[in-house]
Amino acid sequence: MPLYMDIHEQVEGLTAGAVVGAHARDLETHEKYGVRLVQENRHTC
């Protein structure tokens, strides 16, 4: 299965509430499409 990265940085006007809501909707579709969440800690310099 392909591996996709979903990264968003510095989105103007983005709120914490919008992030939480979008993530919740993403999780709702995982089972339907056989998606699993793989988290990676990112460190920037």
DSSP file (Angstrom, degrees, kcal/mol; ACC not computed):
  #  RESIDUE AA STRUCTURE BP1 BP2  ACC     N-H-->O    O-->H-N    N-H-->O    O-->H-N    TCO  KAPPA ALPHA  PHI   PSI    X-CA   Y-CA   Z-CA
    1    1 A M              0   0    0      0, 0.0     0, 0.0     0, 0.0     0, 0.0   0.000 360.0 360.0 360.0 139.1    0.0    0.0    0.0
    2    2 A P        -     0   0    0      0, 0.0     2,-0.5     0, 0.0     0, 0.0  -0.251 360.0-132.8 -64.1 154.8    1.3    3.5   -0.8
    3    3 A L        -     0   0    0      2,-0.0     2,-0.4     0, 0.0     0, 0.0  -0.954  23.5-169.2-111.2 124.7    2.5    5.8    2.0
    4    4 A Y        -     0   0    0     -2,-0.5     2,-0.5     2,-0.0     0, 0.0  -0.883  11.9-144.7-115.7 145.8    1.2    9.3    1.9
    5    5 A M        -     0   0    0     -2,-0.4     2,-0.6     2,-0.1    -2,-0.0  -0.921   5.9-164.6-109.7 134.4    2.3   12.3    4.0
    6    6 A D        +     0   0    0     -2,-0.5     2,-0.4     2,-0.0    -2,-0.0  -0.865  24.5 161.3-119.1  94.2   -0.2   14.9    5.1
    7    7 A I        +     0   0    0     -2,-0.6     2,-0.4     2,-0.0    -2,-0.1  -0.954  14.1 177.2-122.2 131.6    1.8   17.9    6.3
    8    8 A H        -     0   0    0     -2,-0.4     2,-0.4     3,-0.0     3,-0.1  -0.993   6.9-179.8-133.1 126.0    0.6   21.4    6.7
    9    9 A E        -     0   0    0     -2,-0.4    -2,-0.0     1,-0.2     0, 0.0  -0.984  60.6  -3.9-129.9 139.1    2.7   24.2    8.0
   10   10 A Q        -     0   0    0     -2,-0.4     2,-0.7     1,-0.2    -1,-0.2   0.901  69.8-179.2  52.6  54.4    2.0   27.9    8.6
   11   11 A V    >   -     0   0    0     -3,-0.1     3,-1.9     1,-0.0    -1,-0.2  -0.773  30.4-121.0 -86.3 116.0   -1.5   28.0    7.2
   12   12 A E  T 3  S+     0   0    0     -2,-0.7     3,-0.1     1,-0.3    -1,-0.0  -0.324  91.3   9.0 -61.6 130.8   -2.8   31.5    7.6
   13   13 A G  T 3  S+     0   0    0      1,-0.3    -1,-0.3    -2,-0.1     2,-0.2   0.444  88.7 148.2  81.8   1.0   -5.9   31.9    9.7
   14   14 A L    <   -     0   0    0     -3,-1.9     2,-0.3     4,-0.0    -1,-0.3  -0.477  29.9-158.9 -71.5 135.9   -5.8   28.3   10.9
   15   15 A T     >  -     0   0    0     -2,-0.2     4,-1.8    -3,-0.1     5,-0.1  -0.772  28.6-117.8-112.7 160.0   -7.2   27.7   14.4
   16   16 A A  H  > S+     0   0    0     -2,-0.3     4,-2.4     1,-0.2     5,-0.2   0.892 116.4  55.2 -61.3 -39.3   -6.6   24.9   16.8
   17   17 A G  H  > S+     0   0    0      1,-0.2     4,-2.2     2,-0.2    -1,-0.2   0.877 105.9  50.8 -62.1 -38.9  -10.3   24.1   16.7
   18   18 A A  H  > S+     0   0    0      2,-0.2     4,-2.5     1,-0.2    -1,-0.2   0.880 109.9  50.6 -66.5 -38.1  -10.2   23.7   12.9
   19   19 A V  H  X S+     0   0    0     -4,-1.8     4,-2.5     2,-0.2     5,-0.2   0.934 110.6  48.7 -64.6 -46.2   -7.2   21.4   13.1
   20   20 A V  H  X S+     0   0    0     -4,-2.4     4,-2.1     1,-0.2    -2,-0.2   0.920 113.5  47.3 -60.7 -44.7   -9.0   19.2   15.7
   21   21 A G  H  X S+     0   0    0     -4,-2.2     4,-2.0     2,-0.2    -1,-0.2   0.909 112.4  48.1 -64.8 -43.8  -12.1   19.1   13.6
   22   22 A A  H  X S+     0   0    0     -4,-2.5     4,-2.1     1,-0.2    -1,-0.2   0.900 111.8  50.4 -64.9 -40.7  -10.3   18.2   10.4
   23   23 A H  H  X S+     0   0    0     -4,-2.5     4,-2.4     1,-0.2    -1,-0.2   0.903 108.5  52.3 -64.8 -40.6   -8.3   15.5   12.1
   24   24 A A  H  X S+     0   0    0     -4,-2.1     4,-1.6     1,-0.2    -1,-0.2   0.904 109.5  49.1 -62.2 -41.9  -11.5   14.0   13.5
   25   25 A R  H  X S+     0   0    0     -4,-2.0     4,-0.8     2,-0.2    -1,-0.2   0.882 109.7  52.6 -66.1 -37.7  -13.0   13.9   10.0
   26   26 A D  H >X S+     0   0    0     -4,-2.1     3,-1.1     1,-0.2     4,-0.6   0.937 108.3  50.2 -60.0 -46.6   -9.9   12.2    8.6
   27   27 A L  H >X S+     0   0    0     -4,-2.4     3,-0.8     1,-0.3     4,-0.5   0.832 102.0  62.5 -63.2 -32.2  -10.0    9.5   11.3
   28   28 A E  H 3< S+     0   0    0     -4,-1.6     4,-0.3     1,-0.2    -1,-0.3   0.780 106.4  45.1 -63.3 -26.7  -13.7    8.8   10.5
   29   29 A T  H <X S+     0   0    0     -3,-1.1     4,-1.5    -4,-0.8    -1,-0.2   0.552  88.3  89.2 -95.5  -8.0  -12.7    7.8    7.0
   30   30 A H  H <X>S+     0   0    0     -3,-0.8     5,-2.5    -4,-0.6     4,-0.9   0.929  88.5  46.0 -56.9 -50.8   -9.8    5.6    7.9
   31   31 A E  H ><5S+     0   0    0     -4,-0.5     3,-0.7     1,-0.2    -1,-0.2   0.892 107.8  57.9 -62.5 -40.1  -11.7    2.3    8.3
   32   32 A K  H 345S+     0   0    0     -4,-0.3    -1,-0.2     1,-0.2    -2,-0.2   0.861 119.1  29.9 -57.8 -37.9  -13.7    2.8    5.1
   33   33 A Y  H 3<5S-     0   0    0     -4,-1.5    -1,-0.2    -3,-0.4    -2,-0.2   0.325 110.8-110.9-108.5   6.0  -10.5    3.0    3.0
   34   34 A G  T <<5 +     0   0    0     -4,-0.9     2,-0.3    -3,-0.7    -3,-0.2   0.827  62.3 157.7  70.4  31.3   -8.2    0.8    5.1
   35   35 A V      < -     0   0    0     -5,-2.5     2,-0.4    -6,-0.2    -1,-0.2  -0.639  24.0-165.3 -88.9 144.5   -6.0    3.7    6.1
   36   36 A R        -     0   0    0     -2,-0.3     2,-0.5     2,-0.0    -9,-0.0  -0.994  21.4-120.9-129.3 143.0   -3.8    3.6    9.2
   37   37 A L        -     0   0    0     -2,-0.4     2,-0.5   -10,-0.0   -10,-0.0  -0.665  23.9-172.0 -84.2 125.4   -2.2    6.5   10.9
   38   38 A V        -     0   0    0     -2,-0.5     2,-0.4     2,-0.0    -2,-0.0  -0.975  11.0-158.1-116.9 117.0    1.6    6.5   11.1
   39   39 A Q        -     0   0    0     -2,-0.5     2,-0.4     2,-0.0    -2,-0.0  -0.775   9.6-174.2-100.6 140.7    3.0    9.3   13.3
   40   40 A E        -     0   0    0     -2,-0.4     2,-0.5     2,-0.0    -2,-0.0  -0.996  25.8-125.2-129.9 133.8    6.5   10.5   13.0
   41   41 A N        -     0   0    0     -2,-0.4     2,-0.5     2,-0.0    -2,-0.0  -0.682  28.2-155.8 -78.6 126.0    8.1   13.1   15.3
   42   42 A R        -     0   0    0     -2,-0.5     2,-0.5     2,-0.0    -2,-0.0  -0.884   8.8-168.2-107.0 133.2    9.5   15.9   13.2
   43   43 A H        -     0   0    0     -2,-0.5     2,-0.4     2,-0.0    -2,-0.0  -0.977   6.2-161.8-118.5 129.1   12.3   18.1   14.4
   44   44 A T              0   0    0     -2,-0.5    -2,-0.0     1,-0.1     0, 0.0  -0.856 360.0 360.0-111.5 149.0   13.2   21.3   12.5
   45   45 A C              0   0    0     -2,-0.4    -1,-0.1     0, 0.0    -2,-0.0   0.388 360.0 360.0-101.2 360.0   16.4   23.2   12.8
